[in-house]
Every structure is written in C-alpha cells, then in structure tokens.
Amino acid sequence: MTRIRTLVGVPLMASALLLAGQPVLAEPAVQPTQPSVPDRYLDQQLNWKPCFPDGPPPDLPPAAQELQCASFTAPRDWFRPDDKQDVTVAVSRLPATGEATASVLTNPGGPGAPGRTTPLNFGERDRLRASQEIIGIDPRGTGDSTNITCGDKAQLDAELDPRDRGQGNLDLILNSNELIAQFCQEKSGELGQYVNTEQTVRDYDLLRQLLDRETVNWVGYSGGTWLGAHYATAFPDSVGRFVLDSNVEFTTTFQDSFDWQPLGFERRFREDFLPWVAKYDSTYQLGATGEEVRQAYEDIRAALTKQLLEVDGTEITAPGLDEAIAGSLYSKDAFPALAENLAGLAELTGVRPAPASRAASTEQIAARYQTATEGGPQLRAPQSYDDAYDASFITITCNDTPWTDDRDSLLRKSAEFGEKWPLLGWGWVAQPCISWDRPAVSLPTPTGAGVPPVLMVQSTNDPATPLEGARRAHERFAGSRMITVADEGDHGIYAFTGNECVDEQVERYLVDGEVPAGDTTCPGMPLPNAEEPEANSDEPRGLDQDAAYREAAGSMPR
C-alpha cells in the first residue's frame, strides 16, 4: 500500500484544501446499544506467566525479564455474543514496582499494530511504574491474537511506479487496488468484517473488567489515538487519564485523515531532513543546500527507473526508495543512516561520487533499506500469518469509516498531490479501500462529550500525523489539552525522545492527575550530529520496530 503505516499511523491534506471548507465527517451514526457481557467472558481469569520463561532474547530492555503474558477470549461479534464464536486476544503486563493502583492500556498505533512488547518502552519510567501496571495488547486480527490475512497480497508490485502516468501503468495500479481488497476480504473470511474499531474497543473494555478496574488509563500513539478517542466515546465512564500522542485526526474519517499524509511527509523531508544533510555536505557529498540534496534524490530516483539495481540480494526500486525515505522520517535518529544510504546509492547509480569518509557498505544499504521499508512493527508468533499486521491495517481503515473516492477521483487527487508533495503524493492513486465491501460498522464521531479531559501530545513537523489534523481533532474534542512540541518532527514523543519537558508534563497528568489549565508548548530535541556517529542510532527508533522485538514475539506464550 502507499499509505505509510504509523505506529504509529496516519495522514494529511494541503493547507490550500483547508481553505475550501471543513473536512467531511463520517456519516451521522447512532451509537449501538451497549451489548451485555455474558458471564462466561466475565468469569475468565488472566493467567499471567513470564513472557520469556527461558530468558528474553538479547538486546531487549532489562524490563523484558519482568514482562508477563496472558490471553482472554471475546465474542467475534460483540452484538451477537450468544453465537459463541470467539476470538483470542493476547495481552502482556509490566507490573508496577510498588502497589498497582491503576492500569495503563497501551497501543502502538497502526492501526492494527501488535503491541504486547509496547510496555517495554516504559520500563525506565520510574514515576509511572511506581503505582501503575503497563498493559500491552495485540488487537484482534494481528500479533498473537486471532489473525486475519490478505494471503500475502497486501502490497503493490514494487515495480509499479505511481509517477508513471501512462494509462497502462495507472490501470495496473488501480486494478491492483481492487485485487488487494478482494484478497484481503476473501482470505480473512467472515472474521474480517469484525476486525474494526467498533469491536476492538469492546475487547479493551472487557480487559478493563478482567483487570478489575473501574477506569483505565491510556497511552496511545498515532493509530492508538484513534482507538483511544473511540474507546472514550464508547465507554466514557471507563476513562481515567488518557494520553494521545502523535494524533490522527480522529474526529473525521480515515479517508479525510489520510489525505493529509503527503503534506506531512513532504514537510518533514524538506524542512528537517534535507537541510540537515546539507549541513554535513563534507560528510555525505549530496549537496550544500537542501534543494541540492533534494535534486540528488531526484537524480537517484530517476536512475532507478532506468536500471535494475540489486544490492546484496535486495532489489531497490524508485517507489521502494520513496517508501524507505518516508519510513526513516519518523525519527531523527534514522537521519544518519538514511543519508549514508542515499550517498551509497548515489555512488552505485553514478549520480555522485562516493563520500570519502562515510560511504555505506552494500550490506548496510541493503539492511537499512529493508528496515525502512517494513513500514511498522511486525510482531508475530510462529502460528500467526506473516501479513497479519498488513491485513489488519487495511481491514480496519477500510471497515471503520466510509471511503468516497473512486478511480477517477484518485487519479485527479494523486496528480494534484504529486505536483505539490512528490515524495508520496503521486502514490495516492493506490487506495484499496475504494473497492472494499464495507460492513455495517457504526462509529460515532468522537466529540469529547461526557469524557474527562484528555492530554494530547503533538510535534510540529510530525510526518505521519501532521499538526493541522491534530489541531482540528483537539478543537473538536471537548476538554482536551494539547502539548505542542516546537521545532520537532518525531512521531511518538512521550517516553521515546528523551524530551524532559514532555515527559514531566505527561506524568504530572498520568500519575498525579494534574490536568493542565490550558494548552502548553515544549521545545523539541536537537537533530543528531553526523560528526559524532557513535552517538546516533543506526536504525529508525520507531515504536516496537527493533529486530529484537520482532524476534521476541515468536517466543511469547498466549
């Protein structure tokens, strides 16, 4: 798919389009009557066991030794629980270091990303852990919960370049969209229609009851802000202290929200990454200005359309390069590796000479390219489908809210977006949801009515969930407060970037219950220093994206 999954994930539309009027909201929906929960579900016990009884894999944080795993069953269809067709939901717990007076449910985004290792990201948040247990969940459809699949047909062919506007190529892309939708719905069978936010929030509230909590706290990133806002809307009386970090525009449809993403990634690319590379021209030799570096990228991309480039067994295509760049824009920690890759590709394609000091090896280029194009966490147990996250991402976004585009409107939209935001804009022609047979899902638009104040965290140059959409959600969600992180573009701030201003404010709210009187601002964290490579990560930091986390998922008990 063209849409970049966020752990984080979703999108944005141009400021010029903003002036045309308000985004179209989801069709009015009457919230379904809350189904009663049969005793057989409420009588379950969470049988907590060590997630890694033989010891955690190397490179996981020390907290992995404390992580406990369990599972529970929920109705496949919450509105027909007497059908006795169930799904399994796999969960984890990082115990509090003191008496646990509250539970924090977490979600890493996606939507549909597995999250049982997400609590490990909070292992060193001492104030939080002193009184709260951290809960991780693989939502229905993915991870080690009951899986769905697209039969490994969830992605466009890597050779289909959306910048090629020939009718034959565009028809191939549009027809592939239809096939992706068909594969996902046929291979997932009946279960697929029940993998949606309307059902998932009820799984989470059952978990709340099994944890014996009247209310739960929440830390959700990206797609986890969508899930958190809808959980709060469905169960306002269950809401404790909710932190929504890197916000999807959860007060509109997925289509309207995703349409902002090309702007977000282009802005991060041009305002943060390209000038940073230019600053270290003596290291990367890609250009002394941001525009010169951008032109080097364009030259590399053009070369990839004319020649097959295989690096250590990895085929690198022009569309794949775009996706790899986008995947590396989530975290500034990935900037050095991305710049080295571009410098190496410039050499391999004959666009630029090899940098004298920092040329990346072909092995590094291949490894980093593969990491960056994964697009999100791939946490799965051995019995799971390899494409469960891909399938869940597509299925949730297509099931939850209407998609009104058609083939003609996608062609027009992608041409407009491509001219403005070429990194990803041309690719907006690839949207399988326009061919989706959408089930009768009824998601009320979140308004914040009856919900305690929630705390939103948002960086100004977030590529995947841009500021404009977050601000609109903030304005429309009553009682919300927002921490805006200035001069920052990372996706996922609290507990990830080392931003003490954000971490302290979030924990005053999350631990002490101190609701900010109004909106606040924190300064962002500095970009990495390319002249001190040992201080920089060699891979994107992204939520739960480390190989060790993916490896660990395979050994987790249910």
N, C-alpha and C positions, 0 to 999 in steps of 0.2 A: 504494500500500500504506500501511497505517497504521504499520507498524514504521518507525522512523526509522533510516535507514542511517547508519552511522558510518564515518567514515573510519578512520574511524574507525570500524564498528559493530555494538553490540547492547545488551541488556535486563536486567530485574529483577522480582521478586515481593515481596510485602509481608512485613515482619518478623513480622506475625501468622501468615502462612503458614509462615514458617520454623519456628515452634514446633510445627507439625503433624508434622514429621519431615524427614528428609533428602530432597533432591530426587531424582527418579528418574533414574538414569543410563541411558545408552544400553544397548541390549541387548548381552549379552556377545558379543564378537566375537573370532574367531581371526584374527590378522594374516595376510593372504595372504603366500604365499611371494614374496620379492622377485624380480621378473622380471629375467632377464638383459637387458642393454642391447646390442642388435645393434650391430656395428661401424659401420654406416652412420650411426648417430646420434653415436657417439663420435668419428668421424673428421671431424666438422664443425669449421669454423673460425669464430670470431666476427669478422666483418669490420667492425671499428669505423670509423665515419665520423662527421664532425661532424653533430650533430642539426640544426643551423641553419647550413647552408653559406653562406647569404646574410646571415647575422647574425640573432640572436634577435629576436623581437618586443619592442617597448618594454615597460618595466615588469617584465620578468623580472629576477631577481637577476643580478649580474655573472657568476656561475658558469655561466650558460646558454651562454656562449661556449665553455666547456670541455667541455660535455656531449657525449658520443659515443653513437651509436646502432648497434644491430645486431639480428639476429634469428637464431633457430635453429628447427629442426623437431623435433617429438617425436611419439611414437605417439599417435594419437587414444585408443587403449585400451592402456594400459601392460601389461595382462595378455594382450594378443594383438598384440604388436608386429609379428609377421610378416604381419599383414593389410595392411601397407603403406598404411594410411590415416593421414595425418599431420595435425597442427595446427602452425601457426606461432606462435612466442612472441616478442614484440618486447621488447627489453631496452635499457637505457642504462647508461652508465658515467661517473661523475665521477672522473677519475683522481686518484690520490694526488699530493700536491705533492712528496713525496720518493719513496723506493723503496717500492713497494707490497708489503708483506709479508703482507697479508691482504685479503680481500674482505668487505664488509658487504652482505648482501642486505637489501633493504628492502621493506616492504609497508605501504601507507597505510590498509588496512582494507577496510571494506565490509560483508561480504565481497564480493569481486569488483571492487573499485575498481581502475582502471588506475593504474599507478604509475611510468611512465617519467620523469616530472618530479619525483618524490619526492626524488631525490638533491640537487636544487637547494636543498632545505630545510637541507642540511648544508654549504652552500658556505662558510660562515664558521666552521665548527667546525675550527679550525686544528689542534688536537691530534689529532683523529680523522683528518683528511685527510693529516697528515704521513706516515702509514705505511699507510693503508688506502684502497682504492678503494671508492666507494659505488655500488652496483648497483641500478638501478630495473627493475621488471618490470611489463608489462601481463599479468596472468594469463590463461590460456586463457579465451576467452569474451568478453573485453572489450578496450577500447582499440584498439590497432593489432595485437593478436594475433587469431587466428581467432575470429570473433564468433558469438554467438548472439543471438536476438531474440525478443521477445514480440509482434512485429507492431504495436508501439506501443499495445498493450493492457495494459500492466503496472500501470496506475493506476486506482483507483476514480474514478467520476464525481465531480467537485468538489462537486456539489450534494447528494451523499448524506451527510447529517449523522448520525453514529452516536449522537448524543444524542436523536434522534427515535426513540423506542422503539415506534412504531407497527408492527404486524406487517407491513404492506405495505412500509414502508421497510426493516425488518430483512431481509425476504425479498429485496429488491433487492440489499442489501449482500452477503448470503450467496450469492445466485445469481451476483453479480459476481465473488466469490471463485472460484467454480467456473470461470467463463469465463476469468478471468485465468490460472488453472492450465492450462486447456485450450489457450489461445492460446500460452502460453509453451512448452508441450511440443510442440504441433503445428508451430509456426513454427520452432523450433530443430531439429526433426527428431531423427535419431539422435544427432547431436552433443551434444544437451542432456544426455543421461544420463552423458556423460563430462566434464561441467563440474562437478567436485566436488573436495573437498579431497584425497580418496584419489588422484586422478590428478594434481592440481596439485603436490603435494609431490614427486612423481617428476619433473615438469618442472624443479622447482627443483634437485633433486639432479643431474639431467643438466647443468644450467647450472653447478653446482659443478665437475663434471668438465671441462666445456669451459673453465672458468676456470683449470683445472689447480691446484685447491686440494684438499688432503686434508680440511680442515674449512672451514667458513664461519662468519662472524659474522652477527648478525641484529639489525635494529631494526624491530619491527613494532608498529603502533598498532591498537588496537581489534580489528577483524576480523583484523588481522595478528597478534594474539596467539594467536588460534585456529589460524591457519595455522602459526605458528611452533611452537606446542606439538605440533601433529600432525606437522610435519616432524621435530621432535626425537624423537618417538615412533617414527616410521617409520625414521629414519636416525640413531640415537644416536651412531654413530661419526663422523658428519659434523658434529657440533655443536661449534662453537667457543665464542664468547661471545654469548649470546642475551639481548637486551633486549626485554621485553614491556611495552609502555606502554599504559595505559588498557585494562584487561584484561576481555575476555569471560570468562564462566565456562566455560572450555574443558574442564573435567572433567565436564561434563554434556551434555545435548542442547541443540540450538538452541532448541527449544520452551521448555524449562525456563529457559534463559538469557534469552530474550526476554521472558519473563513478568515479569521484574523491571524492565523499562524504564519502565513508567508511574510506578512509585515514584521512580525516579531523576530523571526529568524534573520531576515534581511537586516534589520536594525542592529541586532547583536553582532552580525557579521561585519557590517560596515563601520559601526561606531566603536566597537570594542576590539574585535579580533584583528581586522586589517591594520588599523593604526598601531596596534601592539607589535605586529610582525614588522611593520616598517621601522619602528623604534629600534629594532635589533637587526637592521639590514646587514650589518657586518657579520652577523651570525648566519642568517638564513639566505641572504642574497636574492630576495624575491622582490625588492623594490624599496625605495626610500620614502615613499608616501603610501597612504592607504590605497589610493587609486592605482598606483603602480603594482601593488601586491594583488589587488583585485584583477588587474589585467593579466598578471601572471597566472592566476587561477583560470581565467577565461581561456588563455592560451593552452594550458594543460588540458582543460576540458575539451577544447576543440581538437587537440591532438588525439585524445582518447576516442573521439568519434571516427577517426580515420585509421586507427591502427589498434589491433588487439594487443593489450598489454597484460601479460601474465607474470605475477611476481610471487615466486616461491609457491607455485601451485594455486595462487589466488588470482582470479580474473578481475581486473579493475576496469570498470566501465564509467562513462561520463555520468549517467544517472547515479551510479553507485558512489562516485566521488561526491556528488551533491549530498547524498544521504549521509556519507561519512563526515562531511563537514558539519552538517546540521547536528548529527549525534554528538559531536565534540564541542558544540557551543553551549551545552547545558551547564558546564562547569569550567571556570577559568583554569582549573588545574590541568585541563586537557589541551590548553593552547600550545605549550611547547611541543608536545607530541604531534599535534596537527600541523604545526609549522614545519617540523622536521619532515613529516610525510610529504607535504607539498614541495619542500625543497628536493627531496629524493625523487618525487615524480617529475619535477621539472627537469632533473638530470636525465631520467630514464626516457622521457619523451623528447629530449633535445630542446626544451624551451629555455632552460637556464643552465649554467654550469653548476657543478656540484659545489655546495658550500665547503670551504676549506676546513672549517672547524667542527661542523656538526652534521655532516651528511648521515642520514639514517641508512642502516643496512637494509637490504631487501627483506630480510627476515623480520625486522622491526616494522617496515612498511606493511607487509602482509598481516602481521599480528595486530597492529593498531587499526588497520583498515577493517579487519573482521570485527574487532571490538566495537568500533564506532558505528558500524552498520547493523549491529544487533538491535539497536533501537530501544532497548529496555531490558528489564530483568527477565531471565529465562530460568526461573527456579522450578524444578520439576523432579518428582520422584520417578524411579525406574518404571513404574506401572502406568505413568502418565503419557499422554500424547505429546510428541515433540512440539507441536504447534498449538498447544492449549492456550498459551497467552495470546498469540496472534488471533486465534479463533475467538477468544473472549473479548479482546479489544474490538474486533469488527462487530461481533454479535451485540455487545452492549451498546455501542454507539449507533448501530442500526435499529436496534429494538426500542431504545428508550424514548426517542422523540422523532417527529416526522422529518423526512428529507424531501424537499420540494423541487430540487434541481432535476433536470433531465439531460439527455445527451447534448441538445443544442445549448442549453444554458451553461453547462460545464465547459463547452468549447469557448463560449464567449467569456465566461468568468476566468478561465485559465489564461486566455490571451491577455485579458486586462491585468490580471495579477502578474503574469510573466513579464510584461513590459515594466511594471513598477518594481517587482521584487523577484528578479530572475532566479535566485538561488533555489527557491521552492515553488514559486508562483506558477510556472508552466505546468508543474506536476499536478495542479489541482484538477486536471482533467480525469484523474484516477480516483473515483469515489464509488465503491461497490454498493453503498447504501441506497443509491438511486434505483437499484434493481432488487431491493430487498422486499420480501413479503412480510411486512411488519405485523406482529401480533397485536392484540388489543391490550397494550400497556397504557396505563393511565397515571402519568406523573404530574401532580400539581406543581405549578411553578413556585419555587421557594420565595417567600416574601419576608420571612423572619417573624411573622405574626405569632405571638404566644411562645416564642423561643427566647431563652436567656441570651444575654449579649455574647456574641462570638468574637474571636480575635483573628483577624486576617493579617497575613504577612506577605509582602509583595515587593520584589525588586523592580527597579525602573526599566531595565532592559532585558527582562525575562524573555527568552526567545519563544518558548512553547506556550506559555500562558501570559500573554502580554498585558501590560499595565492598564490599557484602555478598557479591556473586558473586565479585569478585576475591579476597577473603579466603578463600572456600571453595576456589577453584582453587589458591591459594597453599598452603593446608593440605594439599591432596591431591596436590600435585605435589612429590615428594621433592626436597630440596636447593635449593628456590627461596628467594630472598631478596626482601623487599619494601621499597621506599621508599614510605612513605605521606606524601603531601603534604597537610598540615593546612590548614584554612581555605582550601581551593582547590576549584574546581569545573570547571576547564577540562578538556577532553577532548583529550589529546595534550599531554604536558608537556615531555619532553626535546627540546631544540633549538627549542622553539616559544614558550615563555612567558618566556624570559629568566630562569628560576629557576637562579641560580648554584649553589645547594646541590645541586639535582638534576643539573644538567649536569656538575658536578665529580665527583660520585659515579659517575654513569654512565660517564664517560670514564676514571676510575680503573679501572673494571672492563673497559670495552670496549677501551681502549688498553693499559693496564698489566697487565691480567689480575688485578687485585686484587679478590678475591671478598669482599664484606662478611662479617664474622664472624656477623652476625645481621641482623634487621630494623632499619631506621632510619626516622627521620622528618625531613622538611624543612618549613619554613614555606612557605605559599603566597604568591602575589604579590597586591598590593593591587588592588581594583576600580578602574576608571577614574574620573577626576574630571570630572564633567559640566560643571563650571565652566571647564574648560580643553579645549574640544572639539578644538582643533588637535592635542592630544596623543593623541587617540583615533582608532582606525581607523573608517572609515565603513562597513566591511563585515565580516562574520564572517571570522575568520582562517582557519578550518578547513583541514585538510590538503589541499593542492592544489586549493583551491576558487576561486582568483582567476581572473577572466576571462582574464587574460594567459596563464595556464597552459592554459586550455581552447583558446584561440586557437593557442597554440604547438603543441599536439598535432597540429593539422592539417598542419603543415609538416615533421613528423618523418619521415625515411626509415626503412624497415624494414631 
